[in-house]
Amino acid sequence: MAKVRSRVLIIDASIARAAGDVSMHPTSRGCREFLQAVLQHGHRMAMTEAIQEEWNRHQSRFARGWRTSMVARKRIGFVQVAPHLTLEKRVVSAAADMFLAAIIDKDRRLIEAALVTEERVTSLDDHVRKHLQDHLSRLPEVRSICWVNPCTPEEEAIVWLEAGAPAERRRLLGYAESRPSK
């Protein structure tokens, strides 16, 4: 079996929170299996200070153990992200209302980290993904970000990891066919 290229992933704390120790709920099991596959296939994780704080607040016991294993293998890297003020301002102005702007802005840290790494985000938050896709004209830099939800069966997140987490067109925020037409 050929060795796949290790990729740097931005893993949202939503996955860490959902990956409970023993729950057989499909989301919990899917998140655990996804994190185990990240470890098994040699992928890495990037964290910013903000992402680390969110993980510290929300991670399950399973995710804490997984993260300890990743740190021991030197597979978590910390990246510095300068405040991307223009992105912050455009997120607020791109959204139709302040509530929507707050939803997108909450996960802006994922986008900023993705933009300084390998542009791969994994998150359970499909609402933010859809809102970002709906506002591509005002947020053009997000087009090339690959967004994967490990608990959406059609996305086959484990297969994606096994293949080296490629930036397949259908997974990119800017891929037009990934959005339902209005």
N, C-alpha and C positions, 0 to 999 in steps of 0.2 A: 504494500500500500504506500503510495507516494505521500510524503509529508506535505501538509498544507501550510500555507503562509500564515503566520501568526498576525492577527490584527489587533489594533487598539480599539476598544469599545467604550462608549459612554453608557453606563448601566444606571438607569434611573432607580431611585430609592423605592419606587412603587414595586419593583421586582423584589428588592430586599425585604420589604414589608410582607409581601404576599407569600414568600417562600417559607412557610411554616414548617416545623420539624416533622410532624407526622400526619398532618391533615391530608386526607385523600380528595379534598375538593380539587376539581380540575385546574383551577388557577394556581393554587398552592403547589400542586404536583408539577404543573408545567413550569413554574418559576424555579423550583428545585432542580428539575431535570435540565433546564436551560443553564443555570449556574454551574451544575456539574459538568455539562458539555463544554462550557467556556474553559473550565479547568482542565478537562481531559484533552481538549484539542489545542492547548497551548496558547490560547488567546490571552490578551492582556486587557487591563482596565485602566482608564485614566480618570483621575479625580481632581477636581478643583477644591478649594477650601469650602465653597458653598455646597458642593455635592457631598463632600465628606461629612459636613455638619448634618445634612439631611439623612445620610445613611446612619450616622450615629444616633439620630433621634428615632428612626423608623425600622431599622433592620431587625429581622427575626433572629432567634438563636441560631437557626440553621445558617442564615446569611452571615452572621458574625463568625461562625466557624469557617465558612467558605472563604470569607475575606481574610481571615488569619492564614489559611492555607495559601491564598494568593500572595499575601505579603511575604510569607516564608519562602516562596518560590521567586520572589522579586518580580512579580507580574502585575503589580499595581504601581503606576507612575503618577506623580503629582505634577500637574501643569498649572502654570500661572496664566490667568486670563485677565488682561487689562479690562477694566469696565468698558464695555462696547456701547458708549453713550448714544451713538447714532442708531444702533440696533434697538436700544431701549426706547428711544424717542419714536422710531418708526413703528415699533410694536404697538405703542399706545395710539399713534395716529392711524395705523392700518386697521385696527379693530373698529367695528361698528359702534360699540359702546364700551364704557369703562369696565363693565363686568367681563366682557370678552377679552379686553386688553389685560386685565388682571390674570385671567386663566392662562393666556399665552405668556405673559411676563413671568409667571411663577416658574415655568420651565425654560425660560430664556438661558439659564445657566447650562442646560444640556446643549443647546444650540451653540453657545459661545465655546464650550469645551470641544464640541465636535468640530467646529471650524478651525481650531488650532491643533487638532489631531488628525485622525483618518476619516472623519465625517461619517461615523457610524453610531447611531443612537439606538438603544434598546429600551423600550418603555411599554408599560401597560396603557398609557394614556393616549387612546385613539382620538379623543376630543381635541387635544392640542395638535396632534398630527393633522387632523382635518382642517382646523383653523389656520394652521401654517400653510397648508396647500391652498386654501381659499384666498390667501393674501400674498401670493407669490410676487405679484407685480410690485408690491411695496417692500418686500423682503427677498430680493433676488438671490442673496447669498445662501439661502436655505435650500435652493433647488437641488444642489448636488449632495445633500445629506441623505444618507441611507437610513431609513427608520424601520425598525422591526419590533413587532409585538410578539414575544415568545409564547403567548397564550392564544393566539389566533391560529387555528389549525391550518388554514390555507397558506400561511406564511412559512410553514415548515422551518421554524427557527433552528432546530437541531441540525437538519440537513444543510441549512445555510452555514452554520458553524463548521460542520464537517467539510464543506467545500471551500473553507477559507474565508467566510464572511464577505463574499464579493459584493461590489456595489452594482447589483443588477438593476437595470432600468426600472423595472416594475416596483422596486423598493424605494426609489428616490422620491423625495418630496415633490420634485418638479416634474415627475412623469405624469403626463396628462391623463392617460388611461387609467391611472390608479384612483381617480376621483370620479364619482358619479356626475353625469352631466346635469346641468340645471335647466 
